[in-house]
Amino acid sequence: MICIRNEEERDYHIVEEVTRKAFYNMYMPGCVEHYLVHIMRGHEDFIPELDFVAELDGRIIGNIMYTKSKLVDEKGEVKSILTFGPVSILPEYQRQGYGKMLMEHSFNRARELGYEVIIIFGSPANYVGRGFKSCRKYNVCVETGKYPAAMMVKELVTKALDIRKWTYYDSPVMAVSEEEAKQYDDRLEKMEKRQQPSQEEFYILSHSFIE
């Protein structure tokens, strides 16, 4: 039996463990995502109403968390939007639809709260099936004016974005210090740091842009 509910304070340690196991060695030897979860909850951009855990038979196996972010057009008009991440599923439960359930549940709640747009960075293969499209199709760029291949947009409300050029700005909490994350990780139960192919795949994708 799967249950999706809001995270509670008693879940904090377990959720950080789930996140750590889900991301360890995926994008780098070790990971920073569990530290991001740790500091995100105390940030002003964190949205508790969109902080969910997935329980399977009473065990937390996944979570998703959101922060506020924004789009700014060329005239300086600001549009408040959402960013989620990390979204984590324990390795032994990945590719079984639980991440999809978490995302769809959170999308519905975000609409109820009045949000219209979500922007994320990740592998398109993981998200286009959930309605995300290239940022280039919505004329959404980063501060350099470029369109990252890993940046994707989902309209929760049809035609929430128009043909204007928008620049994306995420929450400052997303600028995680790798050194601080390492210090935090070093205090936890030891896990082996390894090099693996997914890290090179991530490097290529994160340094690719769409013309």
C-alpha positions in Angstrom: 0.0 0.0 0.0 1.5 3.3 -1.1 0.7 6.5 0.8 1.8 10.0 -0.1 1.6 12.6 2.6 3.4 15.8 3.8 6.7 15.3 5.5 6.7 15.7 9.3 9.6 16.7 11.5 9.9 13.1 12.7 10.7 12.1 9.1 13.6 14.5 8.6 16.5 12.1 9.3 14.9 9.3 7.3 14.2 11.5 4.3 17.9 12.7 4.3 19.0 9.1 4.4 16.7 8.2 1.5 18.0 11.2 -0.5 21.6 10.3 0.2 21.2 6.7 -0.9 19.3 7.7 -4.0 22.0 10.1 -5.2 25.2 8.8 -3.9 27.8 8.6 -6.7 25.2 9.4 -9.3 26.5 12.9 -10.4 29.8 13.0 -8.5 31.6 10.7 -6.1 29.4 11.0 -3.1 26.6 13.6 -3.3 25.3 16.9 -2.0 21.5 16.4 -2.3 21.0 15.2 1.3 22.7 18.3 2.5 20.5 20.5 0.3 17.5 18.8 1.9 18.9 19.5 5.3 19.3 23.2 4.7 16.3 23.7 2.4 13.7 23.3 5.1 14.9 26.4 7.0 15.0 28.7 4.0 12.4 31.3 3.2 11.9 29.9 -0.3 11.0 26.4 1.0 7.3 25.4 0.5 6.2 23.0 3.3 2.9 22.4 1.6 4.7 20.8 -1.3 7.1 18.7 0.8 5.9 15.1 0.3 7.1 11.6 1.3 6.0 8.3 -0.2 5.4 5.5 2.2 5.2 1.9 1.1 3.7 -0.4 3.7 4.6 2.2 6.3 8.3 2.7 5.2 9.4 6.0 3.6 10.9 5.1 0.2 10.9 8.5 -1.5 10.3 12.3 -1.2 10.0 15.4 -3.2 10.6 19.0 -2.1 9.9 22.4 -3.7 11.2 25.9 -3.5 10.0 29.2 -4.9 11.9 30.6 -7.9 11.1 33.3 -10.5 11.1 34.4 -14.1 11.9 37.9 -15.2 11.0 39.3 -18.6 13.0 41.9 -20.6 10.9 44.8 -19.0 11.6 43.6 -15.5 8.2 42.0 -14.9 8.5 39.1 -12.3 6.6 35.9 -12.4 6.7 33.6 -9.3 7.2 30.0 -10.2 8.3 26.7 -8.7 11.4 24.5 -8.7 11.4 21.0 -7.3 14.4 18.9 -6.3 15.6 16.7 -5.1 13.1 14.1 -5.9 14.4 10.9 -4.4 13.5 7.2 -4.5 15.5 4.5 -2.7 17.5 2.6 -5.3 15.7 -0.7 -4.8 12.4 1.0 -5.6 13.4 3.0 -8.6 11.9 2.5 -12.0 8.7 1.2 -10.5 6.5 4.3 -10.8 6.9 5.7 -7.3 8.7 8.9 -8.5 5.9 9.4 -11.1 3.3 9.2 -8.3 5.1 11.7 -6.1 5.5 14.2 -9.0 1.9 13.9 -10.2 0.6 14.3 -6.6 2.7 17.4 -6.1 1.7 18.9 -9.5 -2.0 18.6 -8.5 -1.3 20.3 -5.1 0.7 23.0 -6.7 -2.2 23.9 -9.0 -4.5 24.0 -6.0 -2.1 26.5 -4.4 -2.2 28.7 -7.5 1.1 28.0 -9.1 1.3 28.0 -12.9 4.9 26.9 -13.9 7.6 24.5 -12.8 11.2 24.7 -14.0 13.8 22.0 -13.2 17.2 20.9 -14.2 17.7 17.2 -14.9 17.9 14.5 -17.5 15.1 15.0 -20.1 14.6 11.2 -20.3 13.3 11.3 -16.7 10.9 14.2 -17.1 9.5 14.6 -20.6 7.0 11.9 -19.9 5.7 14.1 -17.0 4.9 17.0 -19.4 8.2 18.9 -19.2 9.6 20.5 -22.4 12.8 22.2 -23.4 13.2 25.7 -22.0 13.9 26.8 -25.5 10.3 26.1 -26.6 9.1 28.6 -23.9 11.9 31.2 -24.6 13.2 30.7 -21.0 16.9 31.2 -20.6 19.5 31.5 -17.8 21.3 34.8 -16.9 23.9 34.3 -19.6 21.1 34.2 -22.2 21.7 30.6 -23.0 19.2 27.7 -23.1 20.6 24.7 -21.1 19.7 21.3 -22.4 19.0 20.2 -18.9 16.6 23.0 -18.1 13.0 22.0 -18.6 9.6 23.8 -18.2 6.2 22.4 -17.3 3.1 24.6 -17.5 0.6 23.6 -14.8 -1.8 26.0 -16.4 -2.0 26.0 -20.2 -0.5 29.1 -21.8 0.8 30.4 -18.5 3.9 31.6 -20.5 3.7 33.7 -23.6 6.2 34.5 -26.4 8.2 36.9 -24.2 11.8 36.1 -23.4 12.1 35.1 -19.7 15.2 34.7 -17.6 15.2 32.1 -14.9 16.4 32.6 -11.3 16.4 29.9 -8.8 16.4 30.2 -5.0 19.8 31.1 -3.4 19.5 27.9 -1.3 20.2 25.9 -4.5 23.8 27.2 -4.5 25.1 24.4 -2.3 28.6 24.6 -1.0 30.3 21.4 -1.9 32.8 21.8 1.0 29.9 22.3 3.5 28.1 19.3 2.0 31.3 17.2 2.4 31.7 18.2 6.0 28.1 17.3 6.7 28.5 14.0 4.8 31.6 13.1 6.7 29.6 13.0 10.0 27.3 10.4 8.6 27.6 6.6 8.3 30.4 5.9 5.8 29.4 5.1 2.2 32.0 4.3 -0.5 32.6 7.1 -3.0 33.1 5.8 -6.5 33.6 7.0 -10.1 30.9 5.8 -12.4 29.6 6.5 -16.0 26.6 8.5 -14.9 28.9 11.2 -13.6 30.4 11.8 -17.1 26.9 11.7 -18.6 25.8 14.4 -16.1 28.9 16.5 -16.9 28.1 16.4 -20.7 24.4 17.2 -20.2 25.0 20.0 -17.7 27.4 21.7 -20.1 25.2 21.4 -23.2 23.0 24.2 -24.6 20.3 24.5 -27.3 20.6 27.1 -30.0 
